[in-house]
């Protein structure tokens, strides 16, 4: 029995639903009951798919063990990809966050040109950024779909630089990606992967593409696998006085204090909705003569964009679960007060004795 609270409008099915096709716009905010009808969730989490691929899975009867798929429901989770259910019928059709569609005809070309077979988080692009580029925050390759080794665990944590070296030197398979999670300061857990199917969001890890030219461990003395690494306190050590540039990996999980440092939020996912990539954040800082540091946070993993703060100073570097802080890439332009000739600036000229004995200065304005 449906109980409607006072002042609350009861949900009612739109006209023609649940029988509307994709071309007709489907039936928003609805789903067939997965407990009453034969149902299968064929796209979720690491295997999210586009609505077109969801339709194709229904057309193929995927997951229904010989039954014909007559309806499918799709919910967007990130930009263009999401979860998908297929159904053999649609009894007890009701309100939900999904859009329900009637199955496409066998001759449909809705999914033409879509790669619906490769499991890489639907249409979500794989991480192609190495350590020097800052990696791909808040992501990890699927452990269940790929050959992998947890090369550094809670017992033997390691730096991200050594994680990269263990990936490059692994013998059992060619490691193409590695994911690192900070646990204690600049030491943490490390997974290395042969492939990266099911690449998806993960709150704790940063994923990096292993490239031949990327050697972040240069100058470090990484211990043998399974041996504890002791941080030397200098290499990669992040503090307010030693923030790293993007080429050096930045300072993950940190941000300059907003209350004690002049700052500006130059990319914002709220008002106005103007997000940017980490490279665009870097350029905004370099283009600002007052910016010495910048901090970037990933907000939209599929598009690779997020929020960006620029800072004039970094008198305090605080832990932050979402941001990575970077030192300005280009050199700050010299100000007049920093110039060797600062003492004769501001439109004044000084006589030669002024340069030798301050007491003998005679200024001409």
Secondary structure by P-SEA (a helix, b strand, c coil): ccccccccccccccccccccccccccccccccccccccccccccccccccaaaaaaaaaaccccccccccbbbbbbcccccbbbbbbccccccccccbbbbccccccccccccccccccccccccccccccccccccccccccccccccccccccccccaaaaaaaaaacccccccbbbbbbcccccbbbbbbcccccccccccbbbbbbccccccccccccccccbbbbbccccccccccccccccccccccccccccccccccccccccccccccaaaaaaaaaacccccbbbbbbccccccbbbbbbbccccbbbbbccbbbbccccccccccccccccccccccccccccccccccccccc
